[in-house]
């Protein structure tokens, strides 16, 4: 019984992390990991969010 519960928890965790990655929820966490490895000072969560919006919408979009 415990093995099945652990397997379910592991599978759920993997699916949850996948959904978070697709939705962009992990972006700041991943950014922090990279910046710390490079030895730089990270932006705050708010600064990171504003910067990501600027990068996303500062270029020409050809979708419509």
Secondary structure as UniProt FT lines:
FT   HELIX           2..23
FT   TURN            24..26
FT   HELIX           27..38
FT   HELIX           45..57
//
